Amino acid sequence: MSERDFGKICIKFAEKLGPAFIERIERRIGQDFEKAVEDKPKEILIIILDDINLRFILPLEMCLDIGAYLTEVYDIKFFDLALSERYHLNIGERKGEIAKFLGSFYQMVEELDLSEMFMRSKKSWWIE
C-alpha cells in the first residue's frame, strides 16, 4: 500500500469521526492534521488506529470478557452495562454485533499490514 493510500484512509477516518476526533489527534501529534497527513500518512494512520483501539476496541473486548466471566462463574447471560445515566448497553443482546465490529477492525488492520501493532496476544474466542 502506498503512502498516498494511507493518506486517503486518514482523511476518510477524519471525515467520518468529525472535528472532535481531529482535534484529539492534533493534540497528540502537536501539529495540524492535514499537514501531518501530507508529511507522514502511515504514522498518522497508526495514531488514528491506536486512538480507535484505546477508545473503542479494548473497552468492547473487556465487555465481552466480563460477559464470559459472568456467564461462566455466575450463569448470568444477560446484563446491562451503564455507559451513561441515560444509556445502557445490553451485552447479551449485542454480543454478536460487538464481535462483528471487533472482527471488522482486526480485519482492516490485517489488510493494512499493521496487525503486529494491534493484534492481541490471545485468540479471539468471541469471533465466530
C-alpha positions in Angstrom: 0.0 0.0 0.0 1.4 3.4 -0.9 1.8 6.5 1.3 -0.9 8.2 -0.7 -3.3 5.4 0.1 -2.6 5.7 3.8 -3.3 9.5 3.5 -6.7 8.8 1.8 -7.6 6.4 4.6 -6.6 9.1 7.2 -8.9 11.6 5.5 -11.8 9.2 5.4 -11.5 8.5 9.1 -11.4 12.2 9.8 -14.5 12.8 7.7 -16.4 10.0 9.5 -15.3 10.7 13.0 -15.5 14.5 12.9 -13.9 17.6 14.3 -13.5 16.5 18.0 -11.6 13.4 16.7 -9.3 15.6 14.6 -8.6 17.9 17.5 -7.7 15.0 19.7 -5.3 13.7 17.1 -3.8 17.2 16.5 -3.2 17.5 20.3 -1.5 14.1 20.3 0.8 14.8 17.3 1.3 18.5 18.1 0.6 19.8 14.6 -2.1 20.4 12.0 -3.8 17.2 11.0 -3.9 17.8 7.2 -0.2 18.9 7.2 0.7 15.8 9.2 -1.2 13.5 6.8 0.8 15.1 3.9 4.1 14.6 5.6 3.7 11.2 7.3 0.5 9.5 6.4 1.4 6.0 7.6 2.4 7.3 11.0 -0.8 9.3 11.3 -2.9 6.3 10.3 -1.2 4.3 13.1 -2.0 7.1 15.6 -5.7 7.1 14.4 -6.0 3.3 14.7 -4.3 3.4 18.1 -6.9 6.0 19.3 -9.7 3.9 18.0 -8.2 0.9 19.6 -7.9 2.6 23.0 -11.3 4.3 23.0 -13.5 1.6 21.4 -11.8 -1.8 20.7 -10.2 -2.5 24.1 -13.3 -1.5 26.1 -15.6 -3.6 23.9 -13.2 -6.6 24.3 -13.4 -6.0 28.0 -17.2 -6.1 27.9 -17.1 -9.4 26.2 -14.6 -10.8 28.7 -16.8 -9.6 31.6 -19.8 -11.2 29.9 -17.9 -14.5 29.5 -16.8 -14.3 33.2 -20.3 -13.6 34.4 -21.7 -16.5 32.3 -19.1 -19.0 33.4 -18.9 -18.1 37.1 -22.5 -16.9 37.9 -24.5 -18.3 35.0 -25.5 -14.7 34.1 -26.1 -14.5 30.4 -27.7 -11.1 30.1 -26.5 -7.9 31.8 -26.6 -4.2 31.1 -23.5 -2.0 31.1 -24.3 1.6 32.2 -22.4 3.7 29.7 -24.1 6.9 30.9 -27.1 7.8 33.1 -29.4 7.6 30.1 -27.8 4.8 28.0 -27.3 1.2 29.0 -25.8 -1.4 26.7 -27.2 -4.9 27.0 -24.2 -7.1 26.4 -26.2 -10.3 26.0 -28.3 -8.8 23.2 -25.4 -7.0 21.5 -22.7 -9.7 21.8 -22.9 -10.7 18.1 -22.9 -7.0 17.0 -19.9 -6.2 19.2 -18.0 -9.3 17.9 -18.7 -8.3 14.3 -17.4 -4.7 14.9 -14.3 -6.0 16.6 -13.7 -8.6 13.9 -14.0 -5.8 11.2 -11.5 -3.7 13.0 -8.9 -6.5 13.2 -9.6 -7.5 9.5 -8.9 -3.9 8.5 -5.7 -3.8 10.5 -4.6 -7.0 8.8 -5.4 -5.7 5.4 -3.4 -2.6 6.1 -0.5 -4.9 7.1 -0.4 -3.3 10.6 -1.5 -6.4 12.5 1.7 -6.7 14.5 0.8 -3.3 16.2 -2.8 -4.1 17.0 -3.4 -7.8 17.2 -3.8 -9.0 20.7 -1.9 -12.0 22.1 -4.8 -14.2 22.9 -7.1 -15.9 20.5 -10.4 -14.1 19.8 -12.8 -16.6 21.3 -15.7 -14.2 20.7 -15.2 -14.1 16.9 -17.2 -17.0 15.4 
